[in-house]
């Protein structure tokens, strides 16, 4: 029987090989743990419903796009139209900042439309009678109160859509104020 070597070299190599074995076993344990965690994360992601673009949000974005393009063609409020189109792109990109911008846009529009009867009221230059509304081939004579009520109703509808829970679910949950990323 050979006596065990007590030289420093032998103990260093033994401790190095045991450290390597410990490292390999730890790496293998981490790999299996990471794979298990990854599979549970994948299962959780698969079990969560994917966000769906609400039809009412699609309708609102189509409405904003049509209005912005018509404003660009008429060369009226070009900068405002371009910013609205950028907001539409950000909404389809699921940016959280687009949700805040959409809500601000619709609330300010509601405030402006609601203030229109007061702002346009001029007792010195008051025209009594219906207003002629020309919509291309369709010409209508409508009273002012009906025109304002239609505008306010459209603005209320836009605010309702922008604050809807299904619309909020479309946007990414993490906070991101970068509109172009």
C-alpha positions as CSV (number, residue, x, y, z in Angstrom):
1,X,0.0,0.0,0.0
2,X,1.3,3.4,-1.0
3,X,1.3,6.2,1.5
4,X,-0.7,9.2,0.5
5,X,1.3,12.1,-0.6
6,X,1.2,15.1,1.6
7,X,3.0,17.5,-0.7
8,X,1.4,20.9,-1.4
9,X,1.1,20.1,-5.1
10,X,-1.2,17.1,-4.5
11,X,-3.5,19.0,-2.2
12,X,-3.7,21.9,-4.7
13,X,-4.6,19.6,-7.6
14,X,-7.1,17.8,-5.5
15,X,-8.8,21.1,-4.4
16,X,-8.7,22.4,-7.9
17,X,-10.4,19.2,-9.3
18,X,-13.0,19.3,-6.5
19,X,-13.6,23.0,-7.2
20,X,-14.1,22.1,-10.9
21,X,-16.5,19.4,-10.0
22,X,-18.4,21.8,-7.7
23,X,-18.5,24.4,-10.5
24,X,-19.7,21.9,-13.1
25,X,-22.4,20.6,-10.7
26,X,-23.5,24.2,-9.9
27,X,-23.6,25.1,-13.6
28,X,-25.6,22.0,-14.3
29,X,-28.0,22.8,-11.5
30,X,-28.3,26.4,-12.8
31,X,-28.9,25.2,-16.3
32,X,-31.7,22.9,-15.2
33,X,-33.1,25.5,-12.9
34,X,-33.0,28.1,-15.6
35,X,-34.6,25.8,-18.1
36,X,-37.3,25.0,-15.6
37,X,-37.9,28.7,-14.9
38,X,-37.9,29.4,-18.6
39,X,-40.5,26.7,-19.3
40,X,-42.7,28.1,-16.5
41,X,-42.3,31.6,-17.9
42,X,-43.3,30.3,-21.4
43,X,-46.3,28.6,-19.9
44,X,-47.3,31.7,-18.1
45,X,-46.9,33.8,-21.3
46,X,-48.9,31.2,-23.2
47,X,-51.7,31.2,-20.6
48,X,-52.0,35.0,-20.6
49,X,-54.3,36.3,-23.4
50,X,-52.5,38.4,-26.0
51,X,-53.7,42.0,-26.3
52,X,-56.1,42.5,-29.2
53,X,-56.6,45.8,-30.9
54,X,-60.2,46.9,-30.1
55,X,-62.5,47.6,-33.0
56,X,-63.5,50.9,-31.5
57,X,-59.9,52.0,-31.3
58,X,-59.5,51.0,-35.0
59,X,-62.5,53.1,-35.9
60,X,-61.2,56.0,-33.9
61,X,-57.7,55.8,-35.6
62,X,-59.4,55.6,-39.0
63,X,-61.4,58.7,-38.2
64,X,-58.3,60.5,-37.0
65,X,-56.4,59.4,-40.2
66,X,-59.1,60.6,-42.5
67,X,-59.4,63.9,-40.8
68,X,-55.6,64.4,-40.8
69,X,-55.2,63.5,-44.5
70,X,-58.1,65.8,-45.5
71,X,-56.4,68.6,-43.4
72,X,-53.1,67.9,-45.2
73,X,-54.9,68.0,-48.6
74,X,-56.7,71.2,-47.7
75,X,-53.4,72.6,-46.3
76,X,-55.1,73.5,-43.0
77,X,-53.3,72.9,-39.8
78,X,-50.6,70.9,-41.4
79,X,-48.4,70.6,-38.3
80,X,-51.4,69.5,-36.2
81,X,-52.3,66.9,-38.9
82,X,-48.8,65.5,-39.0
83,X,-48.8,65.2,-35.2
84,X,-52.1,63.4,-35.3
85,X,-50.8,60.9,-37.8
86,X,-47.7,60.3,-35.6
87,X,-50.1,59.7,-32.7
88,X,-52.0,57.1,-34.9
89,X,-48.7,55.4,-35.7
90,X,-47.7,55.3,-32.0
91,X,-51.1,53.8,-31.1
92,X,-50.6,51.0,-33.6
93,X,-47.0,50.6,-32.1
94,X,-48.6,50.0,-28.7
95,X,-46.7,52.9,-27.0
96,X,-47.9,53.9,-23.6
97,X,-47.2,57.5,-24.4
98,X,-49.7,57.3,-27.3
99,X,-52.4,56.3,-24.8
100,X,-51.7,59.4,-22.8
101,X,-51.5,61.6,-25.9
102,X,-54.8,60.1,-27.2
103,X,-56.5,60.9,-23.9
104,X,-55.2,64.4,-23.8
105,X,-56.2,64.9,-27.4
106,X,-59.8,63.8,-26.9
107,X,-60.3,65.7,-23.6
108,X,-58.9,68.9,-25.1
109,X,-61.1,68.4,-28.2
110,X,-64.2,67.9,-25.9
111,X,-63.4,71.1,-24.0
112,X,-63.0,73.1,-27.2
113,X,-66.1,71.8,-28.8
114,X,-68.1,72.4,-25.6
115,X,-66.9,75.9,-25.4
116,X,-67.7,76.7,-29.1
117,X,-71.3,77.9,-28.5
118,X,-70.0,80.4,-25.9
119,X,-67.0,81.4,-28.0
120,X,-69.0,81.9,-31.2
121,X,-71.9,83.7,-29.6
122,X,-71.9,87.3,-30.8
123,X,-75.2,89.2,-30.0
124,X,-74.3,92.1,-32.3
125,X,-73.8,89.8,-35.3
126,X,-76.4,87.1,-34.5
127,X,-77.9,85.4,-37.6
128,X,-81.3,84.0,-36.9
129,X,-82.2,80.9,-38.7
130,X,-80.7,77.6,-39.8
131,X,-77.1,77.2,-41.0
132,X,-76.5,75.7,-44.4
133,X,-74.2,72.7,-44.1
134,X,-72.6,71.6,-47.4
135,X,-71.2,68.0,-47.4
136,X,-70.3,67.6,-51.0
137,X,-73.5,66.3,-52.8
138,X,-75.5,66.7,-49.6
139,X,-76.7,70.1,-48.5
140,X,-78.6,70.4,-45.2
141,X,-80.1,73.3,-43.3
142,X,-79.5,72.6,-39.7
143,X,-80.0,74.8,-36.6
144,X,-76.9,75.7,-34.6
145,X,-77.9,73.7,-31.5
146,X,-78.1,70.5,-33.6
147,X,-74.6,71.1,-35.1
148,X,-73.1,71.8,-31.7
149,X,-74.9,68.7,-30.2
150,X,-73.5,66.5,-33.0
151,X,-70.0,67.8,-32.4
152,X,-70.2,67.4,-28.6
153,X,-71.6,63.8,-29.1
154,X,-68.7,62.9,-31.3
155,X,-66.2,64.3,-28.8
156,X,-67.9,62.4,-26.0
157,X,-67.7,59.2,-28.0
158,X,-63.9,59.8,-28.6
159,X,-63.3,60.3,-24.9
160,X,-65.2,57.2,-24.1
161,X,-63.1,55.2,-26.5
162,X,-59.8,56.6,-25.2
163,X,-60.7,55.7,-21.6
164,X,-62.1,52.3,-22.3
165,X,-60.5,49.3,-20.5
166,X,-60.1,47.2,-23.7
167,X,-58.3,50.1,-25.3
168,X,-56.0,50.4,-22.3
169,X,-55.2,46.7,-22.5
170,X,-53.8,47.2,-26.0
171,X,-50.9,49.3,-24.9
172,X,-47.7,47.8,-23.4
173,X,-47.7,47.6,-19.6
174,X,-44.2,49.0,-19.1
175,X,-43.9,52.8,-19.0
176,X,-42.3,54.2,-22.1
177,X,-42.6,57.9,-23.1
178,X,-40.6,57.5,-26.3
179,X,-43.2,57.9,-29.1
180,X,-40.8,56.7,-31.9
181,X,-39.4,53.5,-30.4
